[in-house]
Amino acid sequence: MFVFLLFMIIGCSNNSRKWQTTQSAINNSFKLQTGDIIVKDKLITDPISWLGHSSVMISDTQIGDFPMPGKDYYTISVNAWLNEPDRKVIVLRYPYFNEKFKKAFLKNVEQYGHGKYRISFFKENDTDFYCSKFVWFLYYKTAQDLGYKLDLDSNGGPIIFPYNFINSSNLEQIYL
């Protein structure tokens, strides 16, 4: 059990991306776009954050989020969501997020954004979501609806963690 917990805390932490302050992200939030993925770093003092946290822009100013067990999906302004001075973030963008993709993506946000927070060991399950699975599923389902395959999970495992987005070759970092 200890080894598993240790892996969960430090796993997936190697990356070539540059962390930015939440204040920088707030100051430059006008650069964010629908579909951008924001990954928050881990806080060693907060066990709930040991796996990191991720969410997705569902408009140019709002985030759709599954925050934690016991809290279901909600939307929040990006500035309020980023208002954690002790955290750092990485902003990622899918380079092929065009108008056609955006339309299908927002349809999927509407369809799946009312779920309950539940841990699921199968990414393709469309009823149980947690923060990173919701983001992953929106992209997976949207690409599927458009006739192609897309997996933003950098290690391809059955569970997607926020840090798995950081090393995805399908995403580009946006510097704010």
Salt bridges, closest charged atoms under 4 A:
ASP36 OD1 - ARG93 NE 2.70
ASP41 OD1 - ARG87 NE 3.43
ASP65 OD1 - HIS53 NE2 2.96
ASP72 OD2 - LYS116 NZ 3.15
GLU84 OE2 - LYS40 NZ 2.35
GLU84 OE1 - ARG87 NH1 3.49
GLU110 OE2 - HIS114 NE2 3.66
ASP128 OD1 - ARG118 NH1 2.80
ASP145 OD1 - LYS141 NZ 2.68
ASP151 OD1 - LYS123 NZ 3.91
ASP153 OD2 - LYS123 NZ 2.84
